[in-house]
Amino acid sequence: MPPKAAASPWARKMAPFAHSVTLVAIAVFAFNEFILTAHHPGVLSGKLSDFAGLVFFPLILEVFGLGRKPATLLTGLGFTLVKTTPFATALWDLFFDTLYTTLGWADGAVNLIADPTDLLALVALLLPWRVIPTHSPGRTP
């Protein structure tokens, strides 16, 4: 039997996105953003997005070169600022208004609600930090 070929660096970086926890988080996020929020906006849909997004956002930062721990900490800090400070909330809205308008997904109708109770979702960061394996075998999170 021939030896297995080593995975490419890109494949190793993308491997955490194939983990079952990540796939569920992305599915919940997509369902919530494109279906639930559109038809039943409210507290539940807002919290679902927060929890699900916090699971996979550190993995996106990891693809761009951050280690898992710094990516998770940066995600938590950014989330905290966006949910608690008007300036960060306004920057978030501006970024996504521009992105969605450019992609033709919306007419700039993004409006984040800064709600400090959303900080309860920070517990979701334990999943990328401790449950989802890092992309490099032998590397600790």
N, C-alpha and C positions, 0 to 999 in steps of 0.2 A: 504494500500500500504506500503510495507516494506521500511525502510529508505535506501537511497543510501549508498553503501559501500564507505568508504574513499579511494581515489586513493593512490596507493603505492607511496613512495618517488621517485622511478624511473619514474613512470608515470607522476608525477608532474614535474620532471626535464625535461622530454621529451616533455611536452605539448607545449612549444613555437615552436617546430619544426612542429607542426600540424597547426599553424596559416597560413592563406592564403598568407600573405606577405613572410613568410619563405619558403613555398612550391614553390611559383613563383621564388624566388631567387635561390633556389636549382635547379629547373628545368632549368632556364636560364643558371646557371653556368655549369650544366652537358651538356646541348645542346651545349653551347659554347666551352667547353673544348674538348668534344669528337667528335663533328661534324663540327661546324663552324671554329674553329681554324685549324683543320686538312685540310679543303678544301679551306678556305678563310682567311688565317692569315692576320692580319693587325691591324690598329688602332682600328677599331670597336670591333674586338674580344678581344683585350687586355683590352679595357675599360669595356666591358660587364663583364668580369671575375672580374675585380676590384670592380665594383659596387655590383655585386651579392655576391661575397665572403665576402665583408664587412658587408652585411646584416646578414649572418648566422654565421660567425666566432665567434662573441662574445657569441652566444648561446652555441657553443661548449665549450668555456672556462667556461661558467656558469655551464654546466654539471659537470665540474671538481671542482666546489666549489667556484668559484669567483662570487661575486654579479654582477648584470647586469651593473651597472655603472663602476666598476673597469675593468670588462671584455671589455666593449666598449672602455674605455680609453686606455687600454693596446693594444687592436687591432689597434687603431688609431696610437699609438706610434710605434708599430712594423711595421705597413704598411709604415709610414713615413720614418723610418730608412731603410727599405728594398728598398724603391723607391728613396732614396737620398744618401745613403752611399755605397761605393764599398764593404766594409767589410760585412755589413749586407746582401747585395745582394749575395755575395759569399757564406755565410752561408746558405741562403735560397736555392740556387742552389744545394749545397752539400747535404742538408737534403732531398730535393725532388729527386735528382738523386739517392740517396741511397734507399729511400722509393720506388720509381717506379721500380728500378731495382730489389729490393727484391720481390716486388709483381708481377713482370713479365709484367708490363704495358708498359715499354719502356726500351730502352737500355741505360739509363742514359742521355737522350736527353733533359733534362730540362735546359732552359736558360732564366732566367728572365731578362727582359730589364728594367734597372733602369731609369725611366722616371719621372722627377718631375711633369710633367703635370698630371700624374695619381693622384696626391694629390687632384684634383678636386673631385675624387670619395669619399673622406672622408665625404662628405655630406650624403652618404648612411648610415652612422652610426647613423643618427637620427632615422632611422626605428627601429633597435633593442632597442635603448635607450628609445624612446618615443611611438612607435606604437605597437610593439609586446609585449603582456603582459608577465610579469615575471612568473616564475614557481610557486611562492608561493603567494596564494591569500592574499591580504591585504598588501603585501610588495611593496613598491614603488621602481621604477627603480633607 
